[in-house]
């Protein structure tokens, strides 16, 4: 009997494998880039991509060239690794629904309800919000605030001292991240402990910002995997980091901060008046704005500084 059951299961597995090979694998068609289906049904290359996205993309680029397709979590995703070809894709905007992609990606990665007005959660037009608070007349004061925070971080840091023995040494990558994140974070979200200039309060404020930076970096590491479709619950530490950031951005916490930007202030008002988001979703939308403001700025600052150091001219 045991042999019969084992045989039945063997036949079932074999049939499922044959069906998967016949129906579940996408074959490369004429004019399409190379296709990699992976060895695991449905997941495809998801585990390899999630473990190390950069290494995965480099190895596939070396194997297939600049353009290739991979099955990740049930979806076939096209990768374009040649930066000189990006403009050719962007010019096809009339065939690509960028807004739909933005809405879906943000909701998937940050866990808030959809911004898409068609889904009925909000009627806010994010583009108009950004135009009102990040351009035109609103821009000079934002720049002035950012420059003030940069000067405070660089020139008035408690880590700087006239005594060389007390200077702290750090890598340029970590230095750029700390300086730009703290300045940008305070510019958008204001100070949790107000403008108290005492050493203890200043140190406590810096500790809060650096804690936010560590949570940001932990979440940012797995962002490509989230965009590819992997659920965040697979990455427990990243999920915890995202939720830790969200907890600091509940409306009751943000309302206590001083010198918050017009962008965040307006978004708080619009969240309350134009959306059906709950408190958790509202906080997660602010995490999305934090990520959007920092994710490209931090590495760009590092590479710019690195290039300036290397360039003798």
N, C-alpha and C positions, 0 to 999 in steps of 0.2 A: 504493500500500500504506500509506504514511504517513497519507494522508487517511482510509483505512478504519479504521486503528487509532485515530486521533484521534476519528473519528465514533463508534466503539464505546465508547471511554472517555466521550465526551460523553453517549451514551445511558445508560451505566451511572450516571454522576453524576446525570443528570436523574431516573432511576428512584429512586435512593437519596434524592434530595431530595424527590421526591413521597411516597415511603414515610415519610420523616421527618415531612413536613408532615401526612400522614394519621394516622400512628400515634404519632409521638414528641412531639406537641404536646398538651398538656392544655388542654382547653376549660373555661371557667368554667361551673360548673353552678349551678342555681337555689339561692340561699341561701349560696353560697360567696363569699369575698372575691375581688377582682381577681387575675388570674393573669398573671405575666410569664415567658415561656418563654426569652427571650434569643434570640440569632441563631446561636449555635454549638451544634450537636448535642451532647448529653450535658452539656457544660459549662454551657450556659445562660448565667446571669449571673455565673458563678464568677469570671471574670477581673476584671470591674468591681467585684464585691464584695471580692475579695482586694486590689485596688489601694488602695481607700479605703473601708472598711466604713461609716464614719460618713457620708461624703458620699453614698454609694450609698443608704443608708437614708433620709437626709433628702430626697433627690430623689424616691425612690419614695413616701415619705409625702406629699410635696407633690402628686404625680401621682395617687396612688390613695386617699389617706386613711390613717387610723391602722392599718388591717388590710389586708394583702396577702400574696400568695404568690409566691415566686420559685423557679425551677428553678436549683439550684446543684449542680454535680458529680453529676448524675443523680438528685438528690432534690428533691422539692418541699417547701420550708420556709415555714412560715407566720410572718409577723412581726407582732407587736403593739406598736405604738409609743405607745400611750396608757397612761401609768402608772396612771390612774384605773380602768382595766379589768383590771389584773393580778389583783385579788382574785377577779374572776369566773372567771378561768382556774384559779387555785389551788383554788377550791372544787370544781372538777371532778376532784379528785385520784383518785377511785375509777376514773375512766376513763383516767387517765394513769399510765404505769409510770415513775415518777421514778427509781427505783433502776436500772432497766435503762438509762435515759438517762445517769445519772451514771457507771455502769460503762463504758459504750461511749464516752462523751465523754472520760473520763479516759485510757483506753487509747489512744484515737486521738490526743489532743493531746500526751500525755507519752511515749508509746511504750513503756510497761510492759505486762506481761501483764495479763490481765483480773482484776479483783477479784471478779468474779461467781463465787460458790462453785460454780455449775452448770458452770463451765468447767474446774474441777479444778486451778486453779493455786494457790489458797489457801483456807483455811478461816477466815481472820481475819474477824471482824465489826468493821468499821471504826467503826460507830456505838457499839459497846460500848467500843472503844479510846478514842474521844473523850470518852465519858461518864466514864471512869475518870481521864483525865488533864487534862481541860479544865473540869470542873464539880465542884461539891461541895467536899470537903476539899482537892482539888488546886488549886483556883482561887486562894486567898489567896497562896500562895507564888509562883505564876505571875505574879500582879499585882505582887507586891513585886519580883520580878526585872525585870519590864518597866519599872517605875517607876525602879528603880536604873539601868538602861541609858539611859532617857530623861534622867535627871539627868546622867549621865556625858557623853552626847552633847551636851546643851545647855549645861551649866555648866563642863565640864572639857575642852571641845574645844580642840585646839591651834590652831584657827582664830580663837579669841576672844582678844582682847588688850585691856589697859587703854588702849593707845594707839589713838586713832581712825584714825590713818594706816595701821595694820596690819590693820584689820578687813576681812574679805572681804564683798563685796556679792553677793547672789544673789537671784533671783526667788523669790516665795513658793511657787510650784509646785515648783521644784527643791529649795528648803529643806525643804518638808514631806516630799518623797520621800526625801531623804537622811536626815533625822532619824528618820522612822518606819521606814524600811526597816532602817537600822542597828540600831535598838532592837529591832525585832521579830525580825530575823535572829539577833542574839546571844541573845535570849531563848529561841528555839526550838533553835538549833543550837550554842550555846555559842561559846567563843573558840578559834580555831585556834592562837593563840600564847600561850595561858594568861593568867595574871593578872599578868604582868611589867609593872610600872608605868613602866619606862624609856621615855623619849621615842621612841627608835628603834623599840622593840617596839610601842608604841601607834600610831605612824604606820604601821608595817607592817600592823598589824591593820586599821586604818581603810582602808588601800589595798586589802586583800583584800575587805573588805565592799563598798566602792565599785565594785570590779570585778564583784562578784556583782550589784550593782544595775544596772550597765550591761547585763550579760547578761540580767537579768530584764526590763528595759525592752524590749530587742530582741526577746525571745521574746513578751512580752505584747502587742506591737503587732499581731502576726498571729494572736493567739488566736481572734478571731471567725472568721477564715477557716478555721482548723483545725476548729472546731466545725461549720462549714458543710459540711465534708467534703473540703476541699482537702488534699492530702498535704503534710507539712512539708518534704519535699525540694524543693518548688517554691521555698521561701524559704531559701536557703542560709545567709544570715547568722543567721536565727532558729534554724535547726537547729543551727548551730555554737554559738550562745549557750546553747541548751538542753543540749547535750552538755557544754559547759564547766561549767555548773552541776552536772550529774550527776557529773562527774569529782571535784568537791570533796566529794561526798556518798557516795562508796564507803564501805563499812563500815570499811575499814582507815584511812580518813581521819577519819571521824566518831569512831572509838574513841579518837583522840588528843586530842579536844577536851575542854575543861573547862567545867563548869557547863551541860551540855546538859539540855534539858527532859525531863520524864518521858515526854512524848508521843513524842519521837524515840527515846529509850532503849527504851521499850516496843515501838515499831514495829520497831526493829532486832532485838529478841529474837523477836518474832512472825514477822518475815520469815524468820528462820533456822529457826524451829521449826514454823511452820504453812504455809509456802509452798514452791513449787518454783521460785520466781523465781531467775534467775541474778543475778550481781552488778550487771549493767547495769540490769536491771529494778528491783532493790531501790533503787538510787540514784535512778532516775527516779521512783519513788513518793515519795521525799523531795522531789524537785523539785515534784511535784504539791502536796504539803503546803505548801511555801514559797509557791507561787503562790496557793493557797487562802487563806493567811494574809495576803497582801499585796495581792492584786489589787483588792479593794474598799476596804481600809483606807487605802491611799495616796491615791486620789482623794477619798475621804470626808474625810480630814484636810485636804486642800487646800480643798475647798469649805466646810468648817466654819470654817476659819481666814479664808477670804476673806469669808464672811458676817459673821463677828465684826468684821473690820476695817471693813467697809462700814456696819455697824449702829452708829450713834452712841450708842445706849442700852446 
